[in-house]
Amino acid sequence: MESIGVKYLRDNLSRILKRVEKGEVIRVLRHQKDVVELRPIMKSANHDFLNRLKDINILAGGTGRIGPIKSVKNIRPEMPVSDLIIEDRR
């Protein structure tokens, strides 16, 4: 997310709005303090939630393709894989 000053926003408003329309989120600062975030209007709450996760670096963009899936070898044959997963989550 880019941060810009109020003067830069005022001088470049059309360019900034085009970037926001394309999906960018831009934070506006006044005297080095956050004032407002410019973000596109979302069509659903899910999009807004995903954008907030991206903003705080919890979610990253993917390619949309799933690569080859490798099988998991059970290193403890006496236990089912599901039990190993439950144990690993503890």
C-alpha positions in Angstrom: 0.0 0.0 0.0 1.4 3.4 -1.0 1.2 6.4 1.2 1.0 9.9 -0.3 0.7 13.4 1.0 -2.4 15.6 0.6 -0.6 18.0 -1.8 0.4 15.1 -4.1 -3.2 13.8 -4.0 -4.5 17.3 -4.9 -2.0 17.7 -7.8 -2.6 14.2 -9.2 -6.2 13.4 -8.3 -7.2 11.9 -11.7 -4.1 9.6 -11.8 -4.7 8.5 -8.2 -8.4 7.8 -8.8 -7.5 5.6 -11.9 -5.1 3.6 -9.8 -7.8 3.1 -7.1 -10.3 2.1 -9.7 -7.9 -0.7 -10.8 -7.8 -2.0 -7.2 -5.0 -0.2 -5.5 -5.4 1.0 -1.9 -3.7 4.3 -1.3 -3.2 5.9 2.2 -3.3 9.7 2.4 -1.1 11.4 5.0 -1.3 15.0 6.4 1.8 16.1 8.4 3.0 12.5 8.3 -0.1 11.1 10.0 -2.7 8.8 8.4 -5.8 10.6 7.4 -7.7 8.4 5.0 -7.4 5.3 2.8 -8.6 5.4 -0.8 -9.9 2.0 -1.9 -12.2 0.8 -4.6 -15.8 0.1 -3.6 -16.2 -3.7 -3.1 -19.0 -5.6 -4.6 -19.1 -8.0 -1.6 -18.0 -8.3 2.0 -15.7 -11.2 1.0 -13.7 -9.0 -1.3 -13.3 -6.4 1.4 -12.2 -9.1 3.9 -9.6 -10.5 1.5 -8.3 -7.0 0.8 -7.9 -6.3 4.5 -6.0 -9.6 4.9 -3.7 -8.6 2.0 -3.1 -5.2 3.6 -1.8 -6.7 6.8 0.3 -9.3 4.9 -1.6 -12.4 6.0 -2.8 -13.2 2.5 -0.7 -13.3 -0.7 -1.8 -13.5 -4.2 -1.5 -16.8 -6.0 -1.3 -17.9 -9.6 -4.6 -19.8 -9.5 -3.0 -23.0 -10.6 -2.4 -26.0 -8.4 0.9 -27.8 -9.1 1.4 -31.6 -8.9 0.3 -33.2 -5.7 2.7 -35.6 -4.0 1.5 -38.4 -1.8 2.3 -38.4 1.8 4.3 -41.3 3.2 3.1 -42.6 6.5 6.3 -42.9 8.6 4.3 -44.6 11.5 2.3 -47.3 9.9 0.7 -48.3 13.2 -1.2 -45.0 13.2 -3.6 -43.7 10.5 -2.5 -40.5 8.8 -5.5 -38.6 10.2 -4.3 -39.3 13.7 -0.8 -38.1 12.8 -2.2 -34.9 11.5 -4.3 -34.4 14.7 -1.2 -35.1 16.8 0.9 -32.6 14.7 -1.6 -29.8 15.3 -1.2 -30.0 19.0 
